[in-house]
């Protein structure tokens, strides 16, 4: 029997149940977000993030990457996101004083909106950022790079000349075990011809986004980011929290997606019940004009 994965509220109108977005955000922050820690660590190590760093994190979500930069001594950490107020609330719990009952680090900000809202949220004379990151991986959803290009163009004026801008994406499908699982989303979403369905990563996804945003590529790397889960329930909740299956749920229903996702995950469940899927992610370092 497939376990219940996403808390839902029944609708008196007979429509599809409403997803509990707070529960989904918790699943992201507690289960799924940590899968990208090797990516964050590799980038921060390569760019020597530390006391001289003023970081702007685009699409910061629930703030784990920001917290890691702060733990390395970054002078200032600013996160901006407009896609999920629920994830952003968790970022504030992690980074701001209301969450811990302690004083916030100087220069720590979490902004609900776009890069253009950052100045309004703080001092107009704030020094330029020395690093911009966009860690939400692209090359997975059809059309997922278009919105990122706009964010980068808005963020570039806030960074210093020649500042590194880091983009992240899924690696080649043959190097990403999770690709076979994500194909479930594509197959189930096809009846809607949804632009939000999964697609295979392309070799030049990151370079094309950087060039459209007026950035100059200046190096890249690949990082192993295995998706490991304590059990099947954890794997299902974590993957559903990404939002990559939303189009499939709209095209069919939650129960159908749960069932087929569990079947796709079954080959990766080990004897002790854990689920393990090796993946490779790619990052690009580009420079502002």
Order of alpha helices (4+ residues) and beta strands (2+ residues): beta-beta-alpha-alpha-beta-alpha-beta-alpha-alpha-beta-alpha-beta-alpha-beta-alpha-alpha-beta-beta-alpha-alpha-alpha-beta-beta
